[in-house]
């Protein structure tokens, strides 16, 4: 339960020892501003987050429409992308999404990198679905 983890944390920090009890005070009454601040703190990431667009431009192609509608890549490009991080399944990924969604409208997987201080999600255009009816591929540009 959530209260179990709270008690465990307080215990590990030494706040539940008998000699510290007089210094602790319970918050009384309802304070909406304080509750909103705690909710914001809960959703704030402890890491710096970045999203990086990665676009493959085939040799000889310079038209934006052709570049964004391209779903293929070269072996050298694939090697480059595989070195950026590891592939994550967007349906199951619990880390930073950078605007990508779990409904697969932005693709099924994407390269992702994280360490203790940073999270990076790569928006790789060739992995995003192409809408043949949309010449501008706005959904790819948006990300």
Number of C-alpha atoms within 10 A of each C-alpha: 5 7 8 9 10 11 13 13 13 13 12 11 10 12 15 15 11 8 9 10 10 7 7 9 7 5 7 6 6 8 9 9 9 10 11 11 10 12 11 11 11 10 8 9 14 12 14 13 16 14 17 13 12 14 16 17 19 14 7 6 11 10 9 13 13 15 17 21 20 20 14 14 14 12 9 9 15 12 10 11 17 13 11 14 16 15 17 17 16 20 13 10 15 9 16 20 20 16 12 21 14 16 10 14 12 22 21 19 21 23 21 23 18 16 9 8 10 14 20 22 26 22 26 20 25 20 20 23 18 21 13 9 7 11 13 15 19 12 15 20 11 7 17
